């Protein structure tokens, strides 16, 4: 498996979604938490999905906080999501139940958040303020990776530090706020810069 797959999170615009897929994004992330400036409704996500010519080129992740497991499951089924990304508390039993249908990523920000025995397909290492652009704890990402668990690295990633982040050999690099002109408004120019850097990383492998 190629390490350092690339996820563009906070998608709320079909133009940005199509461009990300055309540039080679491996995952698109849709945030279903209504207090986020990047929040999308399920209906809006459906509209965006319909405007992506070839959905098979990319996988789709739903980002949830403070949602019940049945709400998460219903959204995942309706949108045919590939990944359920959970922030906040979720019971092990609920995660196991979701894993029967989806890949589950559990967000953690510190050692106290991380339970090595939690039934997740990957642990997403983020800052304590997701979506803020603040850096996450990369040493935590390394520790989790060294246990053999898959790691999704988020928090403050940008074109400027993508090569450094890639050196950690994580499962996925998750980029969000650095691509924006304002919260919730992604820039095609900044996306181009990121993907150019990502391609340079790939050619250097």
C-alpha positions in Angstrom: 0.0 0.0 0.0 1.3 3.5 -0.9 1.8 5.5 2.3 0.9 9.1 2.6 -2.4 9.1 0.7 -3.9 12.6 0.5 -7.2 13.8 1.9 -8.8 17.1 1.3 -11.2 17.9 4.1 -13.9 20.5 4.6 -15.3 20.1 1.1 -18.5 22.2 0.6 -18.2 23.3 -3.0 -18.6 21.1 -6.2 -15.9 23.1 -8.1 -13.4 22.4 -5.3 -14.5 18.8 -5.1 -14.1 18.2 -8.8 -10.7 19.9 -8.9 -9.4 17.9 -5.9 -10.4 14.6 -7.6 -8.9 15.7 -10.9 -5.6 16.6 -9.1 -5.5 13.2 -7.6 -6.9 13.4 -4.1 -7.4 10.0 -2.5 -10.1 11.1 0.0 -12.5 14.0 0.2 -13.9 14.9 3.7 -17.3 16.3 4.3 -18.0 17.8 7.8 -21.5 17.1 9.2 -20.9 19.0 12.4 -23.2 22.1 12.2 -20.9 24.3 14.3 -18.1 24.1 11.7 -17.6 26.8 9.1 -17.2 24.0 6.7 -20.4 22.3 7.6 -22.5 20.6 4.9 -25.9 19.1 5.1 -26.5 15.6 3.8 -28.5 17.1 1.0 -25.7 19.5 0.0 -23.2 16.6 0.1 -25.5 14.7 -2.2 -25.5 17.6 -4.7 -21.8 17.8 -4.6 -21.4 14.0 -5.2 -23.6 14.2 -8.2 -21.3 16.8 -9.8 -18.2 14.6 -9.5 -17.9 12.8 -12.9 -16.1 9.7 -11.7 -16.6 8.9 -8.0 -14.5 5.8 -8.2 -11.4 7.9 -8.5 -11.7 8.9 -4.9 -13.0 7.8 -1.5 -15.4 9.8 0.7 -15.2 10.4 4.4 -17.9 11.8 6.7 -16.7 13.8 9.7 -18.9 13.6 12.8 -19.0 15.1 16.3 -21.8 14.8 18.8 -23.8 12.5 16.5 -25.5 9.4 17.5 -24.5 6.1 16.0 -27.8 5.6 14.1 -27.5 9.1 12.7 -24.0 8.4 11.5 -25.0 5.1 10.0 -28.0 6.6 8.2 -25.8 9.3 6.7 -23.2 6.9 5.7 -25.6 4.6 4.0 -27.5 7.4 2.3 -24.3 8.9 0.8 -22.5 5.5 0.4 -19.6 6.8 2.4 -16.3 4.9 2.5 -15.0 6.3 5.8 -16.6 7.4 9.1 -14.3 9.9 10.9 -15.4 10.3 14.5 -14.3 13.1 16.9 -15.3 13.1 20.5 -16.6 10.2 22.5 -17.9 7.1 20.9 -18.4 3.7 22.6 -16.3 0.8 21.4 -19.4 -1.2 20.7 -20.7 1.6 18.4 -17.4 1.8 16.5 -17.4 -2.0 16.1 -21.0 -1.8 14.7 -20.0 0.9 12.2 -16.9 -1.0 11.1 -19.2 -3.7 9.7 -20.1 -1.2 6.9 -17.5 1.5 6.9 -13.8 2.2 7.6 -13.7 4.0 10.9 -11.1 6.6 11.9 -11.0 7.8 15.5 -9.6 11.3 16.1 -7.1 11.7 19.0 -5.1 14.7 20.0 -3.0 13.5 23.0 -1.8 10.4 24.7 -4.8 10.5 27.1 -7.2 10.4 24.1 -5.5 7.4 22.5 -6.7 3.9 23.5 -4.6 1.4 21.6 -7.3 -1.2 22.0 -10.1 1.0 20.5 -11.6 -0.7 17.5 -10.7 1.8 14.8 -9.2 1.1 11.3 -7.0 4.2 11.8 -6.3 6.9 14.3 -6.5 10.5 13.1 -4.0 12.6 15.0 -5.3 16.2 15.1 -4.8 19.3 17.1 -6.9 20.0 20.2 -8.8 22.5 18.0 -9.7 20.7 14.7 -9.9 22.9 11.7 -8.0 25.8 13.4 -4.8 25.2 11.4 -2.8 24.5 14.6 -0.3 21.7 14.5 -1.0 18.3 16.0 1.4 16.2 18.0 3.6 14.5 15.4 5.4 12.5 18.1 2.1 11.0 19.0 1.6 10.1 15.4 4.9 8.4 15.3 4.2 6.4 18.5 0.9 5.2 17.1 2.4 4.4 13.8 5.2 2.4 15.5 2.6 0.1 17.1 1.5 -1.0 13.6 -1.7 1.1 13.6 -2.7 3.2 10.7 -2.3 6.9 11.2 -4.0 9.8 9.5 -2.1 13.0 10.2 -4.1 16.2 10.4 -3.7 19.6 12.0 -1.8 22.4 10.3 -0.6 20.6 7.2 0.1 22.7 4.2 2.2 22.9 1.0 5.0 24.3 3.2 5.4 21.3 5.5 3.9 18.5 3.4 7.3 17.0 2.6 8.3 17.0 6.3 4.9 15.4 7.2 5.3 12.8 4.4 8.6 11.6 6.0 6.5 10.2 8.9 5.1 7.6 6.5 1.5 7.8 7.7 -1.5 6.2 6.0 -3.1 9.5 5.0 -2.1 13.2 5.2 -5.2 15.3 5.9 -5.2 18.9 4.7 -7.9 21.5 5.4 -7.6 25.1 6.6 -4.3 25.9 4.9 -6.2 25.7 1.5 -8.6 28.4 2.4 -8.8 32.2 1.7 -11.3 32.4 4.6 -12.9 29.7 6.8 -15.0 27.4 4.6 -13.7 29.0 1.4 -11.1 26.9 -0.3 -8.8 28.4 -3.0 -8.0 26.7 -6.3 -4.6 28.4 -6.3 -3.7 27.0 -2.9 -4.9 23.6 -3.9 -2.6 23.7 -7.0 0.3 24.6 -4.8 -0.4 21.7 -2.5 -0.8 19.1 -5.2 2.4 20.4 -7.0 4.3 19.8 -3.7 2.6 16.4 -3.3 3.6 15.3 -6.8 7.2 16.4 -6.1 7.1 14.2 -3.0 5.9 11.3 -5.1 8.6 11.7 -7.7 11.2 11.8 -4.9 10.2 8.4 -3.5 
